[in-house]
Amino acid sequence: MSDITIKQARAFLAAAEHKVFSRAAQMVFMSQPAFSRCIRELESELGQAVFIRTNHGVSLSMFGQTFLPHAEQLVKFHDEMHSKMTQGTGGDEPELRVWGARSVMHVVLPELVRQLRREFEQPKLQFEDASSARVTEAVLAGRADFGICTPPYSQTQTQPALHCTTVLEAPLGILASEHARLPGVIKSVADLRHLPLIRLVDDAVVNQTLRAHGVPFDAYFQSRTASCGVPGSFSLVRDAQMVMIVSGVGASHAQAADLRFVPLPGILPTIRVSIVHRADQPLLARHEAVKQLIQQSIRVTKWHPSVQCV
């Protein structure tokens, strides 16, 4: 195990989080073949498989679950050491830090990376995906230059320092497999109460949007099946025949291509995705150009037909 590299550990952690090699490869800026090779080399060094592979993605093996905290410690130690060694030099700090909501970044990241690398020579980029609440917090705290997210209503109302430029509007609806039995006519959320609904974690945009608009969706909020986010729930929709409440942005994910999205305008509200940055810090010319590239990347990305670019 002495030959395990930081690159392998980072690749392992990315795959453990995103559960799809293609997506994980994007997050660590590797091609998918190189990423797969990196994981194979790690497993060869460890002598055991760290992932269980299926047609729909990967999950941690029992050994992978044991290795996970060690990989996290290894990367943390490396990053802390690297930070101390470069502190004050300014040479290794990222020039641009972009955070995005998970459902958005999973779709727009490939085009965004292409646009930024085409415009800027060897840019030092940092991308993070998190909940919309964490994205806006990172922008306000100065940990991110830009966020691509649906800012929580409480933050847009109480944080005048947050500047929001709306770029997408997407209706909420239901995502189900082609074989799921859905009501023939849906006139209200009451018609959805018998569906096997997946409830997202409390800070999810879906939950906050439903609450902010006062939608009396008790069947959803009281569901016993909970998930940490949209990208990690596609297998439940596909294999367990469950139903998820998502926006058209979530339905744009590549893993949702074989699923059925039914928008419910007038029954469920519409979400708005914005580019956010601090309003009390004027944008430099370079950052203004970056903001325009983010907008351009979003416009040319292929979204579900229900999504409208603003």
C-alpha positions in Angstrom: 0.0 0.0 0.0 3.0 2.3 0.1 2.6 3.2 -3.6 -1.0 4.6 -3.3 -1.0 8.1 -4.8 -2.9 11.2 -3.9 -4.3 11.1 -7.5 -5.7 7.6 -6.8 -7.2 8.7 -3.5 -8.9 11.7 -5.0 -10.3 9.6 -7.8 -11.6 7.1 -5.3 -13.3 9.8 -3.2 -14.8 11.4 -6.3 -16.3 8.1 -7.5 -17.5 7.3 -4.0 -19.4 10.6 -3.9 -20.8 10.7 -7.4 -21.3 7.0 -8.0 -20.7 7.3 -11.7 -17.1 7.2 -13.2 -17.9 9.7 -16.0 -19.1 12.3 -13.6 -16.3 11.7 -11.1 -13.7 11.9 -13.8 -15.0 15.4 -14.7 -14.7 16.6 -11.1 -11.0 15.6 -11.0 -10.3 16.8 -14.6 -9.5 13.4 -16.0 -10.7 11.6 -19.1 -12.9 8.6 -18.3 -10.4 6.0 -19.6 -7.6 7.6 -17.5 -10.0 7.7 -14.5 -11.0 4.0 -14.9 -7.3 3.1 -15.2 -6.5 5.1 -12.1 -9.1 3.2 -10.1 -7.9 -0.2 -11.4 -4.3 0.7 -10.4 -5.6 1.6 -6.9 -7.4 -1.7 -6.6 -4.4 -3.6 -7.8 -2.2 -1.8 -5.2 -4.8 -2.6 -2.4 -5.3 -6.1 -3.6 -9.1 -5.8 -3.4 -12.0 -4.2 -5.3 -13.1 -0.9 -3.8 -16.3 -0.6 -5.9 -19.2 -2.8 -7.0 -19.8 -2.0 -10.7 -23.3 -2.1 -12.3 -24.8 -0.9 -15.5 -26.1 2.2 -13.6 -22.9 3.2 -11.8 -20.8 2.1 -8.9 -21.2 1.6 -5.1 -18.6 1.0 -2.4 -17.7 -2.6 -1.7 -17.2 -3.6 1.9 -13.5 -3.1 1.6 -14.2 0.3 -0.1 -16.2 1.4 2.9 -13.3 0.4 5.1 -10.8 2.3 2.9 -13.0 5.4 2.7 -12.0 7.2 5.9 -8.3 6.4 5.3 -8.5 8.0 1.8 -10.2 11.0 3.3 -7.4 11.4 5.9 -4.7 10.9 3.2 -6.1 13.7 1.0 -6.8 16.0 4.0 -3.2 15.6 5.2 -1.8 16.2 1.8 -3.9 19.3 1.3 -3.0 20.7 4.7 0.7 20.1 4.1 0.5 21.6 0.6 -1.4 24.7 2.0 1.3 25.3 4.6 4.1 24.9 2.1 2.6 27.4 -0.3 1.2 29.8 2.2 2.1 33.3 1.2 3.4 32.5 -2.2 0.1 33.1 -4.0 1.3 30.9 -6.8 -1.0 27.9 -6.3 -4.2 29.6 -5.3 -7.1 29.0 -7.8 -7.8 32.0 -10.0 -11.4 31.1 -10.2 -13.7 29.3 -7.8 -17.1 28.2 -9.0 -19.6 26.4 -6.8 -22.8 25.0 -8.1 -25.9 23.1 -7.0 -25.4 19.4 -7.6 -28.3 19.0 -10.1 -27.0 22.0 -12.1 -23.3 21.2 -12.1 -23.9 17.6 -13.1 -25.3 18.9 -16.4 -23.5 22.1 -17.2 -19.9 21.3 -16.0 -18.5 19.8 -19.2 -19.5 22.8 -21.3 -18.4 25.2 -18.6 -14.9 23.7 -18.4 -14.6 23.8 -22.2 -15.6 27.5 -22.3 -13.3 28.5 -19.6 -10.3 26.6 -20.9 -10.9 27.9 -24.4 -11.0 31.5 -23.2 -8.3 31.6 -20.6 -4.9 30.0 -21.1 -4.2 27.4 -18.4 -6.7 28.7 -15.9 -6.4 27.6 -12.3 -10.0 26.4 -11.6 -11.8 25.1 -8.5 -15.2 23.5 -8.9 -17.4 22.3 -6.0 -20.9 21.0 -6.0 -23.2 21.2 -2.9 -26.7 22.1 -1.9 -27.9 25.5 -3.1 -27.8 26.7 0.6 -24.1 25.8 0.9 -23.3 27.3 -2.5 -24.7 30.7 -1.4 -23.0 30.5 1.9 -19.7 29.9 0.2 -20.2 32.9 -2.0 -21.1 35.1 0.9 -18.2 33.8 2.9 -15.7 34.5 0.1 -14.9 30.8 -0.5 -16.4 31.0 -4.0 -16.3 33.7 -6.7 -19.5 32.5 -8.3 -22.3 30.2 -7.5 -24.8 28.6 -9.9 -27.8 27.6 -7.8 -31.3 28.4 -6.6 -30.7 30.6 -3.6 -32.9 29.8 -0.6 -35.6 32.3 -0.1 -34.4 33.2 3.4 -31.0 34.1 2.1 -32.2 36.2 -0.9 -34.4 38.2 1.5 -31.9 38.7 4.3 -28.6 39.0 2.4 -28.5 42.2 0.4 -24.9 41.5 -0.4 -26.0 38.6 -2.7 -26.4 39.5 -6.3 -28.5 37.1 -8.3 -28.8 36.9 -12.1 -31.6 34.4 -13.1 -30.5 32.2 -16.0 -32.9 29.3 -15.9 -36.6 28.7 -15.1 -37.7 25.1 -14.6 -41.0 23.6 -13.4 -41.2 21.0 -10.7 -42.7 17.7 -11.6 -42.5 14.0 -11.1 -39.8 11.7 -12.4 -40.6 8.1 -12.8 -39.6 5.0 -14.8 -41.4 4.2 -18.0 -43.1 1.3 -16.3 -44.3 3.2 -13.2 -48.1 3.6 -12.8 -49.0 7.2 -12.5 -52.4 8.8 -12.1 -54.1 9.4 -15.5 -55.2 12.9 -14.4 -53.3 15.0 -11.9 -55.2 18.0 -10.7 -53.6 18.6 -7.3 -50.9 17.1 -5.0 -53.7 15.0 -3.5 -53.6 12.9 -6.7 -50.0 12.0 -5.9 -50.5 10.8 -2.3 -50.5 7.0 -3.2 -47.2 7.2 -5.2 -44.0 5.7 -3.6 -42.4 9.1 -3.2 -38.7 9.8 -2.4 -38.3 12.6 0.0 -35.1 14.7 -0.4 -33.0 16.0 2.6 -34.3 19.2 4.3 -31.9 21.6 2.6 -32.9 20.5 -0.9 -34.3 23.2 -3.2 -37.4 21.1 -3.8 -38.3 21.1 -0.1 -37.6 24.8 0.4 -39.5 25.7 -2.7 -42.6 23.7 -1.7 -42.5 25.2 1.8 -42.0 28.7 0.5 -45.0 28.5 -1.7 -47.1 26.8 1.0 -47.8 23.6 -1.0 -49.6 21.2 1.3 -47.7 18.1 0.1 -47.9 16.0 3.2 -47.5 12.7 1.3 -44.1 13.9 0.2 -42.8 15.4 3.4 -44.0 12.4 5.4 -42.4 9.8 3.1 -40.3 7.3 4.9 -37.9 7.0 2.0 -35.3 9.8 2.1 -32.4 10.6 -0.2 -29.4 12.9 0.1 -29.9 14.4 -3.4 -31.3 14.1 -6.9 -28.2 12.5 -8.7 -28.1 9.7 -6.1 -31.7 8.8 -6.4 -32.0 7.8 -10.0 -31.4 4.1 -9.2 -34.3 4.1 -6.8 -36.6 5.6 -9.5 -35.3 3.2 -12.1 -34.9 -0.1 -10.1 -37.3 0.3 -7.2 -40.1 1.9 -9.3 -40.2 4.9 -6.9 -41.2 8.5 -7.9 -39.1 11.6 -7.3 -40.1 15.3 -7.2 -37.5 17.1 -9.3 -37.3 20.2 -11.5 -36.6 20.1 -15.2 -33.0 20.8 -14.3 -32.8 17.5 -12.4 -34.6 15.8 -15.3 -31.8 17.0 -17.6 -29.2 14.7 -16.0 -27.8 12.1 -18.3 -28.9 9.3 -15.9 -32.5 10.5 -16.3 -32.5 10.0 -20.1 -34.4 6.7 -19.8 -36.9 8.1 -17.2 -40.2 9.9 -17.6 -40.5 13.5 -16.4 -44.0 15.0 -16.0 -43.9 18.7 -15.3 -46.8 19.9 -13.1 -47.1 23.7 -13.7 -50.0 25.2 -11.7 -49.8 22.3 -9.2 -46.1 22.6 -8.2 -44.1 25.8 -8.4 -41.3 26.8 -10.7 -37.7 27.2 -9.6 -35.2 29.8 -10.8 -31.5 29.0 -11.2 -29.3 32.1 -10.8 -25.6 33.0 -11.0 -24.8 34.5 -7.7 -21.9 36.6 -6.5 -21.3 39.2 -3.8 -22.9 42.5 -4.7 -20.7 44.6 -2.4 -17.6 43.6 -4.3 -17.5 45.0 -7.8 -16.6 42.5 -10.5 -13.2 42.9 -12.1 -13.1 42.8 -15.9 -11.8 39.2 -15.8 -14.6 38.1 -13.5 -17.2 39.9 -15.6 -15.9 37.9 -18.6 -16.2 34.7 -16.5 -19.8 35.5 -15.6 -20.6 35.9 -19.3 -18.9 32.5 -20.0 -21.0 30.9 -17.3 -24.2 32.3 -18.9 -23.1 31.2 -22.3 -22.3 27.7 -21.1 -25.8 27.4 -19.5 -27.4 28.7 -22.7 -25.8 26.1 -25.0 -26.1 23.2 -22.6 -28.8 20.7 -23.6 -31.6 20.9 -21.0 -34.9 19.1 -20.7 -37.5 20.7 -23.0 -39.4 22.0 -19.9 -36.4 24.2 -18.9 -36.3 27.8 -20.2 -33.1 29.9 -20.5 -33.8 33.5 -19.3 
